[in-house]
Amino acid sequence: MLKERIDSLGLPDFPATKAAALDMLLHEEYGYLPPAPISMSWEVLETTPRFCAGKAPLTKVQLNCVLDEGKVFSFPVYCMIPADGKKHPAFLHLNFRTALPDTYQPSEELCDNGYAVFTVCYNDITRDNNDFESGLAGILYENGQRKKDTDCGKIAMWAWGAHRVMDYICTLPEIEHSRVTVVGHSRLGKTALLAGATDERFFCSVSNDSGCSGAAITREKQGERVKDIVDRFPFWFCKNYYKYSERESEMPFDQHWLIGCIAPRYAYVCSAEEDLWADPVSEHLACYAAGAVYGEGGFVTPDRAPQVGDIFHGGRIGYHLRRGMHFLSREDWLNYMRFLEGKL
């Protein structure tokens, strides 16, 4: 059933190399990420020793990135590392807010399960609007104007910020550097996939309810389509992407390429029953289609559409469909940890 459905959509085959697939996605959808900084430094701004009852003090660290022509871009990251003297796997959580604990992050439960968590508020990298003069965008684009159709949008900038946090994480002896998972919800789920596709240091990339232009197949998708997303959020993408509005069938790629670019590392996709705008069926199809890139063990799923309660933790692509709406829940985090426990 799933193969027949995929065949009927006429999805473009994955290119011969991941590099070719990623270049297409960057050229036509997200725009090319800025280069890595020339150098980086960091400083501790504040510490909350009693966070998580003292089990994992919370530290706010400012990352200072020296870019081309000596320009400096700085942004904060919130670091929660269990204080038990052991080395820990970690989550890098791309979040919508700075205050912790947060409705999208069960910090103490993550700590109790042995994880460090590094949290970044996306607006601290660049604002989630059409203003290209704020934050990183203001440094990249003179007078806030993108000149090329391949100049990156905000999703690529947020992914670049995730790479810089990974730069910092790799300096910390308390962290297992080869066991860092990047997580995001909704537009930041799209970002988490792109961050993982463009940086092989990430062990796993987690997309929570990312839908259109994220973890969902675009062709014949229900709910949000390319026209909807570029009309409302043109600043998320490069200008080349706009031409596929109401022309999805002409796209020389589809979103299973993004998941495929993470291979052979791990990817996880979560869907929600009532989140029809994101379209759980199309998200599940993207996992299935990307499995061909991974080969044996890529995605283990019954030959049918997803059902509420499905949890597929076999292979290198994980997936679950839970009850409820568009939200990053404790249930989601528990499933991510269960998946990772089988891979660490």
Secondary structure, 3 states (H helix, E strand, C coil): CHHHHHHHHCCCCCCCCHHHHHHHHHHHHHCECCCCCCEEEEEEEEEECCHHHHCCCEEEEEEEEECHHHCEEEEEEEEECCCCCCCEEEEEEEECCCCCCECCECHHHHHHCCCEEEEEEHHHCCCCCCCCCCHHHHHHCHHHCCCCCCECCHHHHHHHHHHHHHHHHCCCCCEEEEEEEEEEECHHHHHHHHHHHCCCCCCEEEEECCCCCCCCCCCCCCCCCHHHHHHHCHHHCCHHHHHHCCCHHHCCCCCHHHHHCCCCCEEEEEEECCCCCCCHHHHHHHHHHHHHHHCCCCECCCCCCCCCCCEECCCCEEEEEECCCCCCCHHHHHHHHHHHHCCC
